[in-house]
Amino acid sequence: MTKPRISPEAQRAHDAAVARGQLGYMDPETGLFVMTELYLKQRGQCCESGCRHCPYGFHDAKS
């Protein structure tokens, strides 16, 4: 499955959050809380929910 598109602004917010060791960030476009790849790795397994920053390679078909 293809990786969901992410805006440059959201990617910058994600990268900044990861650099600070944060487990999530507020999406600058939607205002929703998004879990970082760091958090998802710490979970230790994929939840198969199509998370934007899934480190396990799962991406929901509708994303």
N, C-alpha and C positions, 0 to 999 in steps of 0.2 A: 504494500500500500504506500501511497505517496505521503510524504511529510506535509503537514498543514503549513500553509503560507503564514508568515509572520512579518509584520511591518518592521521597517528599520528601527522605529522608535521603541517598539516592544522588545526587539532583540537587544537594543542598547540597555533598556531597563532590566532585562534578564541578566545580561552580562555584568552589569553593575551590581545587581543583587548577589550574584554568585561570587564576584570579587570580594564582597563584604561578608560572605559566609551566610547570607540570608536564605531562608528556605522558601521564600515567595516574594512577590512584588505586585504592585497594582498596575494593571494594564493601562497604559496612558490613553488608549482609545476608548475602552469600554468601562474603565473604572473597576473591573472585576479583579479579584485576587487570583493570581496564577502561581502554581507551584513551580519552583525552579528544578532544573535537572539535578542539582545537589540534593534537594529533598527527595526526589523520586529515586535516586540511587540509594539513599539512606533507608528507604522503605524495604529494599532488598528484593523486590519482585514487581512485576508488571501487574497493574490492576485491569488492563485491557479496556480502559475508558477513553482512550484517544487523547491522552494528555499532550499538550502542546510541546513540551520539552522531554518527551519520553526517551529515556536512555536505553530502553530495551528494544526499540525498533517497531513497536506497535503503534499504528496510526489508524484511527477510525476512518472507515470508507467515506463517511459523510463530511469529514473535515475538509 
